[in-house]
Amino acid sequence: MTMVMKAKGKNEKRIKASEFKAKCLALMDEVHRSGEEIIVTKNGNPVVRVVSAAKIRKPWRLGENLGEMEILGDIVSPVDRVWALSPSKTKGRY
């Protein structure tokens, strides 16, 4: 018998570690297919979260979007306006 508890307001299930050990491969296939997360617990405390690799975001890398953006205008020259936190407005206090 599989005991699965829905967590509050989330798309995840909770399962005991002993049961996860017995059904590991089937549960991994289910997570991949459905996109639902499974929280594995020991003594009622969450220990591990099983998530589909398709849901994990890759970290952004410098140059990854090369050629996808275009700079319009001059972004180096100073701006001809006074900013709200300029020293002239705050009298040297930031």
Helices and strands as residue ranges (DSSP letters): E 5-6, E 12-16, H 17-22, H 24-34, E 37-42, E 45-50, G 53-55, H 87-90
